[in-house]
């Protein structure tokens, strides 16, 4: 059985293999609004309202998309 790296080298182009993950700077002490993160929890009363609203929705049915504008 070939190794993962030799298999990858046969399946992927060189420019793909040469890609590296980008550096993410430490964000300790910051609220990161650009990453859609929320450091605060949802208040219990609001959590209950959301749960009640979701409980009556037919979540197994794909909704009909709205008409184009």
Secondary structure, 3 states (H helix, E strand, C coil): CCCHHHHHHHHCCHHHHCCCCCCCCCCCCCCCHHHCCCCCCCCHHHHHHHHHHHHCCCCCCCCCCCCCC
